[in-house]
């Protein structure tokens, strides 16, 4: 069955947000005189939402008042600096433009908080996405299927004709839980080896390869 809808993860798939996330994490940690985290460490912490990013950076044993202060400092800094270093990966705008030209629906499903996700997509991909779904209160985060199901209803999309594209184990699980086809990308926050070991069977190394994959569908 031919794909007519492609849903993308955001961080690590469409855009490289890692330096801005690292800077926001380290600003928050600095407010409590805690040691900074490296880019590699922050890369390992992302994928399950900003709340868990901050908790992992601070340490799992951080007390709740300290965590709340850290998260507030992180959020305030990130909201002001979310696009200082962030850029789309090479070839992404061209990919989204080509998908729209072919009449496919395109959307984003991310664990980034909804306002930040919408702001980034408006900035970098105006007119190229039919919907942007970020973390909102009352809807479980990926890999729970609830957010994917909600987005599919909004788009009027058939899961059997929907492809999910992401860069992490969370994305592999999201597609599996929601009954979606899945393509993993190797340019993001997880290595090809990690994705293959987690069970990703279809991987691409360049955005344009997604067009080849869709062309090959029967």
C-alpha positions, 0 to 999 in steps of 0.5 A: 500500500502506497504511503500518503503521509510521512510523520517526522521526529524533530530533534535529530531528524529534521533539525540539529538542536544539540548545541542549543540544548547543551547550552540551556542545560549547562546554563541551568546547572550553572545556576546551582553550581553543578558541573557542566555536561558535554555535548556527548552526554547531552546527546545521550540524554535526549529523546524523552522530553525536556523534563527527563533531559534536565533530570538526567543532566542533573542526576537521577537523585536530584531532589524535587525542589532543585529539579524544579529550579533547574527546569525553570532555568533551563526553560527560560534560557532555551525559550530565549536561545532555541535557535542560536545554533540550531539548523535543519540538517542538509537536504531536509528542506529539499526533502519536505519540498519534494514530498509536498510537491508529490502530494504527500501529507507531512507532519512532526511528532516530537517529545519537545514541548508543543510551543517550542516545536511549533516555533522551530517548525515555523522558523525553518519549514514554513508551509512545508508541514500539515501539522506539528504535534509536541508534548502537551498536558494530558497526552503521554509522550512517545513512545506511547502511541497516544500522541501518534493516534491523536495526530493521525486523527487530526490529519485524517491519515490511515496508519497503514499508509503512514510512515514514521521517520526518526533517529532514536530507539524512542522513534522505533518504539513509537512506530511499532506501538502505533502500527506505522511503517518506520524508517530510521535516519543515521545522521541524528543523535543515535548511531547506525549500530545502535539503531540496528541493535534496537531493531530498526530494519530500514535505515537511510544515510541521506534525506534524499534516500527517503524519496528513493524508498517511497519510489520503490514502494509497490 
